[in-house]
Amino acid sequence: METKSIDTKCLIIGSGPAGYTAAIYAARANLSPILYSGSQPGGQLTQTTEVENFPGYPNGVTGQQLMEDLKNQALRFGTDIRSGIITGIDTSASPFKVTINGSETLSAATIIIATGASAKYLGLPDETKYAGLGVSACATCDGFFYRKRTVAVVGGGDTACEEAIYLSTLAKKVYLIVRKPFLRASKIMQERVQQIENIEILFNCNTLGLFGEEFVEGAHIVEGKGTENERNFDIAIDGFFLAIGHKPNTDAFAGKIELDEAGYIKTYNGTTQTNIPGIYAAGDVADPRYRQAIAAAGTGCRAAIDAEKFINENAI
């Protein structure tokens, strides 16, 4: 591959902690990366009010400010940050060709995919209304703010049980809202949840909406929806946590890069390498387990190092 035949040595798709960290490392390695920020510049953290578990901020930082700091650091080293969404990708031959916004095209020697994963929501208007004001999709991120308060977790699988257990160590009371008459979680997780005194499971229940003056103060619940025993009631809560799963943002890569059954990008041999040499995945788009900003940033670093190694080995 001749350098003059490409638009960039390193294209980074996504602007969360993984994307910006990859850009910092790639720019400092003189790869002159181009980064497309996608539909949500700054990623999911821009929807988080306070971040207290990212190293280097002893007094905490807003999600918006954290991402602005990472962006400015990437810019400082020469990253070309552009707005736009990758709508198509040709991985059949290198240099790789991508389509931006359905029309513009660009060629790249290497690609780092850092498009993240989006939390699944119930689709209630109140989830948007109270975003960052009591509604969260990450107990590990935000649970600390609900010490000795009352919260609710929505979901019946292992993730929901794990979130409820974690929150039970911080909160005064945890409601686990389960739409089915049973938990889908593994037996051991079911047993753990049922043994914790400050967790109350609300089976056969759906959330109709949330209420509160400025912050979440409660939820409207329906039990036995559509049955003759249907019953409506309210619960008083300070926090409302969604734990019904995440969807990796990989629609543009389906059929082009190997994905697992849940749609996450597969990586190999303990690296960020995908099944296509020269294409790497970093952050939540390849991580269904941890989903933390610092973990994503770490894989962004690794992806940039992997891309630099590929470029050097192929004399690009």
N, C-alpha and C positions, 0 to 999 in steps of 0.2 A: 504494500500500500504506500503510495507517495503522499507526503504531507500536503503538497499543493492541491491534491484532489479532494481534500476534505475541508469542511467549514470549521470544525473544531476537533481537537484531539480528545476532548472529554465533554460529553453532553450530560447534564444532570437534570433529571425530571423530578421536580418536587422541591418545596421550599420549607420543609419542617426542620427539626433538629438534625435529621440524617442528611438532608439535601444541603443545608448550609454548611455543616461540618465537612461533608465531602468536598464542597466548593473551596473551603479554607485550605484543606490539604492539597487539593488538585492545583489550586492557584499558586501555592507556595512551591509546588513542584514544577512550576513553569508549564503547566498543561493548558493554560489560557482557557479555563472552562466556561462554557455557556450554560446558564441555569434558567430553566423555565419554571416560573413560580406556580403555575396551575390555577385551579379554580378557587383555591383558598390560600392566598399568599401568607406564609408563616405557619401554615398547617393548623392542626387542632388546638395547639397551645394558645393560639390567639383568642380562643373561646373560653380560656381559663382565666379567672381573675387573679388569684394569688398562687405562685409557685414557691414552695419552701424546701423542696427536696432536690433541687438542681445545684450541684457543687459550685462554689464560688460566689453564692449570694447568701451570706449569713443572715441577713435580715429579710430574706424573701424578695421576690420580684414578680411583677405582673407577667402573665404569659405574653402579652403584647410587647412589653419592654424586652423580655428575654429574647424573643424572636427578632426584634429590631437590632439588638446588640449582635446577635449572630449574623444577621444580614450585613450590618456595617463592617463586621470583621471580614466577611467574605469579599465585600466591595473593596476594602482596604488593600487586599492582595491582588486585585484586578479581575475578579469574577465579573463576567458580563451577565447581569441579571435581567431577564426579559419577562414580560407578561405574556401569557398565552397558554393554551392547553394542547398537549400532544394528542392528536386524534387518530394517528396511524403510525405504524412502524413496520419497516421491512428488514427482517433479520436474516434473510436468505444469503446475503453476501456482505462482505465488508468492503468499503466503509458502509455503515448502516445508514439507511435513509429514514427520516421521520417526517411526518406531516404535522404542521402546527395550525390549529384553528381551521382545519379542513382544507387549507389552500397552500400556505407557504411550506416549502420543503427545506430540509437541512441535512447535511451528511456529517457523520461523526465516526472517529476511529474507535472510541469506546463510549458506552452509555452506562450511567448509574441511575437506576430506577429507585426513587425514594418518594413514591406517591402516597404512602401511608395506608391506613385503613380507617374507615368511618364507623363509628358506633351506630348500632341500630337503635332507632327510637320508636316509640309507640305511634307517633304521628299526631300527637295532641298539640294544638296551638299553644297551650300553656308551657310545653317543653321549650319552645322558642322564647316565650315571654319571660320565663324565669331562668334562662340559660345563664349560668354563672351567679345566679341569685338563689340557689338552692337545688338546681337541677345539675346533675353530674353523671358522667358515664365512666368514672374512674375513682373507685373507693380509695385506692392506694395514693392517688394524687390529692384528693380533697377530704378524705375522712378525718384528717387531723383537725379540721375546722369545726367538726361536729362533736367534739369531746363533751360528754355529759349532756348531750341533747338527744332528740328523738329523730330517727331517720327511717326511711323505707327503701327497700331494695326490690326491684321488679325482675322476676325471672325464676325459673325452677330447675335450672341445670347446675352443673358443677361450678361454673363461674359465679352464678348468683349466690350459691351457698358459700363459696370462698369469700365473696364480698361481704356477705352477711356476717360470717364468722369474724372477719377482720374488723368490721365496724363494731361488732359487739364488744370488742376490747376497748373501744373508745367511747361509744355512745351509751347513753342511759338506757335506751330501748331501740330495738330494730324490728320493724315489720318486714316480713318477707311476703310479697304479694305474688301469688302463684295462680295463673288462670285455670290450671287443671286441678283435679281433685287429688293429685299426687305430685311428688317431686321427680323430675327426670334425672336428677343427679345420681352419681354412683352411690351404692348402698352405704359405704363408709362416710360419704359426705352428708347423706341424709341423717345418719345416726349422730354425727357431730352437731349438726344444726339443731336437731330435736333435743339434744342434751343441754343446750345453752339456755339458761333461764331468761335472759333478757332478749331472746329472739322469739317473736310471735309469728307463726305462719298463718297467712290468710289464704286458705285454699278456695278454689272456684271463684276467684275474685279478679276483677278488671278495674283499671283506673279510668275514670271518666274525665277527670280534670284535676287541676291544682288550684289553690286559692291562697291569697295573702296580699297585704297592702303593698309592700315593696319586695319582700322576700317570700319564699314559700313558707306558708304557715299550716298547710294541711292539704289533704287529697280527698276528692270525692270518689268513693268506691261503690261498685255494684257487685253483689254476690249472687251466683246462680243466674247470670244474665240469660234471658230468654226462656226461663223455666217458671213453673207456677210458684216456686219458692223465691223468686227474685226479690232481693232486698238491697236498698240503697242506704249507705251510711258514710260518715266522714271520719277521718283519722287526723289527729293533730301531729304534724311533723315539721321538722326544720330543714330536712334534706331529703331529696328524692333521687335515688341512684338507679340508673338503667343498667341491667346486666343480662341483656337478651342477645348478646353477640356483637361481633364486628364484621364488616364486609371490606375485604381488601380492595383498594382502588386499582384493579387490574383489568378492567373491561377492554382497554385499548390494546392489551398484550395477549389476550386470549387467542390461542392457536399460533402464537408467534414465539412464546417462551413457555417453558414447562411450569405448570401450576399444580398445586396439590388439589385434593378434592374440595377444599373450602375456598379455593381461588387464590391462595397465597403463593408467591413465587418461591420455587424450590432453589436452594443453594447447596453447594457441594463441597465436600472435603474440608469442612470447617472454615471455609472462606465465604466471600460474598458472591462467588462465581455462580452464574446460572448455567443452564445447559448449553448456552451459546457463548463460546469464547469471546471475550471483549465486552460482554454485557453483565452487569453486576446489580445486585439488589441490596438495599440498605433500609433499615428502619422497620416500621410496622407492616409494610407491604410484604415482608418476608418473616414476620415475627408474630405468630398467633399467641405466644406465651407471655412475654414480659410487658410489651406495650408501654414502655416508659421513655421519657425524653432522653435521659442520660444513656439508656441502652441504645436508642436510635442513633444518638450522636456518635457513640462508639463504633457502630457498624458503618456509619458514614465515613469515619476515618479509615476503617479497614477497606471499604470499597474504593476509596481514592488511592490507597496504597496498592491495591490489587490492579487498578486501572493503570497506574504508573508502571508497575512491573510488566504488564502486558505490552505497553507502548515501548518500553526499553527493550524487551526481549524480541519484539518484532521490528525494531529499528524504524519506528514511525516518526 
